[in-house]
Amino acid sequence: MAVWLTIVGIGEDGLDGLGAAARRAVGEARVLVGGKRHLAMVPETGQEKITWPSPFSTAFDMLLARRGTPVCVLASGDPMWFGIGASLSRLVPAEEMRIYSAVSSFALAASRLAWPLQDSITLSVHGRPIEILHPHIHPGAHLLILSENGDTPAAIAKLLVERGFGASRIAVLERLGGSEERRLDGIANAWHHPRGADLNLVAVTCMADGAAKLFSTLAGLPDDAFIHDGQITKRDVRAASLAHLGPLPGELLWDVGAGCGSIGIEWMRAHPSCRAIAIEAKDERRILIDQNRKRLGVPGLVIVAGEAPQALAGLTQPNAIFIGGGVSVAGVLEQCWNALSPGGRLVANAVTLQAEAILTEWRPKTNGTLTRISVAHAGPLGRFDGWRSAMPVTLLSAVKQA
């Protein structure tokens, strides 16, 4: 099919800022789709104008229903950078659409701040939970953040203070590239500016203070990084388990018997595109998972209520599975192994002799490996110090062959 969909990025300077090809695409379209602000930039020439519907999720079916009709979507800046173009590219073949990008807000902000764009972290909290910022906050980081609205700068300042980064410098850049462009500067712990324009970008120079919480994205966060009731895969065993799981970008993990969610959370922190489903039967522990996924920056972690194996039915096929609890429950290992995608990894931990016996039985079935992990920590022993050993953990690690 020939090109029927055109996506045109528009800056605050409107149609005047477009190149000839982009202006021609706007003028030749039978249907224009966009926000009220963008549609108002186009003179009335008899074209059908459609404002984005609510809920926005229905917009894609609406556009696809007009396949074959010349449609032009008006978007902000670069549509392929946290924009509508990125979403539509997953639904419409490349040969059926043409994209004209304007200068992105990130590029404009970097030029105003004299920040090398390749050294900055570009993020968006537009339509996304603000907690996704957490993994990117570390001393010296330069963050460029597309806002949800005029309340976002104050919300970011509050989050920084709570993380112990109250000394961070904030610059809010409003209406970039337009005649009403404005910049507001301040410090996170003394942010006093009133609500500004909804169209803004927040630039943060992260600076830690004495209360800063610094968390690596490598596996093995301290146990006290999580809120838990004692049901947690301890740090050293967790690091080893995640090493065997080997998270890769875009992959999906099932964390079966998730406890406080530590494995699934660390899996997702390994890369922004990693996904995880935490399966947990107890209400109080699902509350802990929810708290931990937000405070550790992976609000997209999916929580499923229920007990394996019944709760596993209908879930998306995973690339990896971790079983931290429930190994000895009939059918759990079998259903997990059957559900795993070819080339996927399964890691199961056992502490009791009964669970260890099951893993020993399953090792030849999966052609996997068994590892026993024994950890001891130094602690007071009368007037001296001595080693206190934790219960050993047996770890089954297996890769499902195609």
C-alpha positions in Angstrom: 0.0 0.0 0.0 1.2 3.5 -0.8 1.9 6.2 1.8 -1.4 7.3 3.4 -0.2 8.5 6.9 2.0 11.5 7.4 3.3 12.6 10.8 4.5 16.2 11.1 6.3 17.5 14.1 5.5 21.1 14.8 7.4 23.5 17.2 6.2 26.5 19.1 6.8 28.6 15.9 4.0 26.8 14.2 3.7 26.2 10.4 6.4 28.9 9.8 9.0 26.6 11.2 8.2 23.8 8.8 10.1 22.9 5.7 8.4 22.9 2.3 7.8 19.1 2.3 6.2 19.1 5.7 4.0 22.1 4.8 2.9 20.4 1.6 2.0 17.2 3.6 -0.2 19.3 5.9 -1.9 21.1 3.0 -2.6 17.9 0.9 -4.1 15.8 3.7 -7.8 15.2 3.7 -7.8 14.6 7.4 -5.8 16.4 10.1 -5.5 14.8 13.5 -3.9 16.4 16.6 -4.4 18.4 19.7 -6.5 21.5 19.8 -3.3 23.7 20.0 -1.8 22.1 16.8 -5.0 22.0 14.8 -5.5 25.7 15.6 -2.2 26.5 13.8 -3.6 25.3 10.5 -5.9 27.7 8.5 -9.4 26.5 7.6 -9.3 25.1 4.1 -12.1 22.6 4.2 -10.0 19.7 5.6 -11.6 17.5 8.2 -10.0 18.2 11.6 -10.1 15.6 14.4 -9.0 16.3 17.9 -7.4 13.4 19.8 -10.1 11.3 21.5 -10.5 10.5 25.1 -9.5 8.0 26.2 -6.4 8.4 24.0 -6.0 4.6 23.6 -8.9 4.7 21.1 -7.0 7.0 18.8 -5.1 4.1 17.2 -8.1 2.2 16.1 -9.6 5.5 14.8 -6.5 6.2 12.7 -6.2 2.6 11.4 -9.9 2.7 10.3 -8.9 5.5 7.8 -6.1 3.4 6.2 -5.8 4.4 2.6 -7.1 7.9 3.1 -4.5 10.7 3.2 -4.2 11.5 6.9 -1.8 13.9 8.6 -1.0 13.7 12.3 0.3 16.8 13.9 2.6 16.3 16.8 5.0 18.2 19.1 8.7 18.5 18.1 10.2 15.1 17.2 7.3 12.6 17.0 9.8 9.7 17.2 11.2 10.8 20.6 8.6 9.9 23.3 6.0 11.0 20.8 3.0 9.6 18.8 5.3 8.5 16.0 7.0 6.0 18.2 3.6 4.4 19.0 2.3 4.4 15.4 5.5 2.9 14.1 4.6 -0.3 15.9 1.2 -0.4 14.2 1.8 1.0 10.7 4.4 -0.4 8.3 7.2 2.0 7.5 6.4 2.0 3.8 2.9 3.3 4.5 3.9 6.4 6.4 6.2 9.4 6.1 7.5 11.4 9.1 8.8 14.9 9.2 10.4 15.8 12.5 10.9 19.3 14.0 13.7 20.1 16.4 13.0 18.2 19.6 12.4 19.8 23.0 15.5 17.9 24.2 17.7 19.5 21.5 16.3 22.9 22.2 16.9 22.5 26.0 20.4 21.2 25.5 21.2 24.2 23.4 19.8 26.7 26.0 21.7 25.0 28.8 24.9 24.2 26.8 24.6 20.6 27.8 26.1 18.0 25.5 23.0 16.0 24.5 24.9 12.7 24.3 25.9 13.1 28.0 22.4 13.9 29.2 19.6 11.4 30.1 16.4 12.1 28.3 13.2 11.0 30.0 9.5 11.7 29.9 6.9 11.6 32.7 4.1 12.7 30.3 1.5 9.9 30.8 4.0 8.0 32.8 4.6 7.6 36.6 7.1 10.1 38.0 8.8 7.2 39.9 10.5 6.1 36.6 13.0 8.9 37.4 14.5 7.0 40.4 17.0 4.7 38.6 18.5 7.7 36.8 19.1 9.9 39.8 22.8 9.8 40.8 25.4 12.4 41.6 26.4 14.5 38.6 23.6 13.2 36.3 22.0 15.7 33.9 18.4 14.8 33.4 16.1 16.3 30.7 12.5 15.5 31.6 9.4 16.1 29.5 6.6 17.2 31.9 3.1 16.0 32.3 1.9 19.6 33.1 2.6 22.7 35.1 2.6 20.8 38.4 5.4 18.5 37.3 8.4 20.7 38.3 7.3 20.9 41.9 6.6 17.1 41.9 10.1 16.5 40.7 11.6 18.8 43.3 9.7 16.9 46.0 10.9 13.5 44.7 14.5 14.8 44.7 14.3 16.0 48.3 12.8 12.7 49.4 15.7 10.8 47.7 18.3 13.0 49.5 19.0 15.1 46.4 17.6 18.3 47.7 20.7 20.3 46.6 20.0 19.5 42.9 19.7 22.4 40.5 16.5 22.7 38.5 15.8 24.7 35.4 12.3 24.7 34.0 12.1 25.6 30.3 8.6 26.6 29.1 7.3 26.9 25.6 10.7 26.2 24.0 11.2 27.7 20.6 8.2 30.1 20.8 7.7 33.8 21.4 6.6 33.1 25.0 9.7 31.0 25.9 10.6 31.3 29.6 13.1 29.8 32.0 12.8 29.4 35.8 15.7 28.3 37.9 16.0 27.1 41.5 17.1 24.4 43.9 15.0 21.3 44.7 14.8 21.9 48.4 13.8 25.5 48.0 11.6 25.3 44.9 9.2 28.2 45.3 8.0 29.0 41.8 4.2 28.9 41.3 2.6 26.6 38.8 3.7 27.6 35.3 2.9 26.6 31.7 1.8 23.1 31.1 4.2 22.9 28.1 7.5 22.6 29.8 10.7 20.6 30.2 12.5 20.1 33.5 16.3 20.0 33.5 18.0 18.6 36.6 21.6 18.6 37.7 21.6 15.9 40.3 23.5 16.8 43.5 23.4 14.6 46.6 23.3 15.8 50.1 23.9 13.9 53.3 20.7 12.0 53.2 21.1 10.7 49.7 20.0 7.1 48.9 22.4 5.8 46.3 21.4 2.6 44.6 23.4 0.8 41.9 21.6 -0.7 38.9 23.7 -3.8 39.3 22.1 -6.8 41.0 22.4 -7.1 44.7 20.8 -4.0 46.3 21.1 -4.0 50.1 18.2 -5.8 51.8 17.2 -2.6 53.5 16.6 -0.9 50.1 13.3 -2.9 50.2 10.4 -2.7 52.6 9.9 -6.3 53.6 8.5 -8.6 56.3 11.5 -11.0 56.2 10.3 -12.8 53.1 13.0 -11.6 50.8 15.7 -13.3 48.7 18.8 -12.0 50.6 21.3 -9.8 48.9 24.1 -12.3 48.1 21.7 -15.0 47.0 19.7 -12.5 45.0 22.8 -11.3 43.2 23.7 -14.9 42.3 20.1 -15.7 41.2 19.9 -12.7 38.9 23.3 -13.6 37.4 21.9 -17.0 36.5 18.7 -15.4 35.2 20.8 -13.0 33.0 18.3 -10.2 32.1 18.5 -8.9 28.6 16.8 -5.8 27.1 13.1 -6.3 26.3 12.7 -9.6 28.1 9.9 -10.7 30.5 10.4 -12.4 33.8 7.9 -14.2 36.0 8.8 -13.8 39.7 6.8 -16.7 41.2 6.2 -16.3 45.0 7.5 -12.8 44.8 7.5 -11.9 48.5 8.5 -8.2 48.6 9.2 -8.2 44.8 13.0 -7.9 45.1 13.9 -10.2 42.1 11.4 -8.7 39.7 12.4 -5.2 40.7 16.1 -5.8 40.2 15.4 -7.5 36.9 13.6 -4.4 35.6 16.3 -2.1 36.9 18.9 -3.9 34.7 17.5 -2.2 31.6 14.6 0.2 31.0 12.9 -2.2 28.6 13.0 -5.2 30.9 9.6 -6.3 32.1 8.4 -8.5 35.0 5.3 -10.0 36.5 5.3 -10.6 40.3 3.0 -13.4 41.3 2.1 -13.2 45.0 -0.7 -14.8 47.0 -0.7 -12.7 50.2 -2.4 -9.3 50.2 0.1 -7.7 52.6 3.0 -8.7 50.5 1.5 -7.3 47.4 1.2 -4.0 49.2 5.0 -4.2 49.9 5.7 -5.0 46.2 3.7 -1.9 45.2 5.6 0.3 47.6 9.0 -1.1 46.5 8.3 -0.9 42.7 7.6 2.8 43.1 10.4 3.8 45.5 13.0 1.8 43.4 11.8 3.2 40.0 10.0 0.4 38.3 6.3 1.3 38.6 5.6 -0.8 35.5 6.2 -4.1 37.4 2.9 -6.0 37.0 1.5 -7.6 40.2 -0.7 -10.7 39.9 -2.7 -11.9 42.9 -2.8 -15.6 43.4 -1.0 -18.7 44.2 1.0 -20.8 41.6 0.4 -22.8 39.6 -3.2 -21.6 39.2 -2.3 -17.9 39.0 0.1 -18.6 36.1 -2.7 -19.5 33.6 -3.1 -16.9 30.9 0.1 -14.9 31.6 2.3 -13.7 28.8 5.0 -16.3 27.9 8.2 -15.4 29.8 11.8 -15.3 28.8 12.9 -16.2 32.3 11.2 -17.5 35.5 12.4 -17.2 39.1 10.8 -19.4 41.7 11.7 -18.1 45.1 8.8 -19.8 46.9 6.6 -22.7 46.2 9.0 -25.2 44.7 7.5 -28.0 46.7 3.9 -27.1 45.6 2.6 -29.7 43.2 2.7 -28.6 39.6 4.6 -25.3 40.0 7.9 -26.4 38.5 6.3 -28.4 35.7 3.9 -25.6 34.7 6.7 -23.0 34.8 9.0 -25.1 32.7 6.3 -25.8 30.2 5.4 -22.1 30.0 9.0 -20.9 29.4 9.9 -19.7 25.9 12.6 -21.6 24.0 16.0 -20.4 25.1 14.5 -19.1 28.3 16.1 -19.5 31.7 14.6 -20.9 34.9 16.1 -20.4 38.3 14.6 -22.0 41.4 15.8 -21.6 45.0 15.3 -24.1 47.8 16.0 -23.9 51.5 14.3 -27.0 52.9 15.4 -30.6 52.3 12.1 -31.4 50.7 12.4 -28.6 48.2 16.1 -29.4 47.5 15.1 -33.0 46.8 12.6 -31.8 44.1 15.3 -29.6 42.5 17.7 -32.6 42.5 15.0 -34.6 40.7 14.4 -31.9 38.2 18.1 -31.3 37.3 18.4 -34.1 34.8 14.9 -33.3 33.4 16.1 -29.8 32.5 19.8 -30.5 31.9 20.4 -27.8 34.5 23.0 -27.2 37.1 22.7 -27.2 40.9 24.6 -24.7 43.1 24.6 -24.5 46.8 25.2 -21.1 48.2 26.4 -20.7 51.8 26.8 -17.2 53.2 28.2 -16.2 56.6 28.4 -12.7 58.1 30.7 -11.5 60.9 28.9 -10.5 64.0 29.5 -10.1 67.8 30.4 -13.3 69.7 30.8 -12.4 73.3 33.8 -10.1 73.7 34.9 -11.1 70.1 33.5 -11.4 66.7 32.6 -14.6 64.9 30.9 -15.9 61.8 27.1 -16.4 61.7 26.0 -18.6 58.8 22.7 -18.2 57.1 20.8 -21.3 56.0 22.3 -22.6 52.7 20.3 -22.1 49.5 20.3 -24.6 46.7 19.9 -23.0 43.3 18.7 -24.8 40.2 19.6 -23.0 36.9 18.4 -24.3 33.6 18.1 -23.1 30.0 15.2 -24.5 27.9 16.4 -25.7 24.6 14.5 -25.0 21.4 
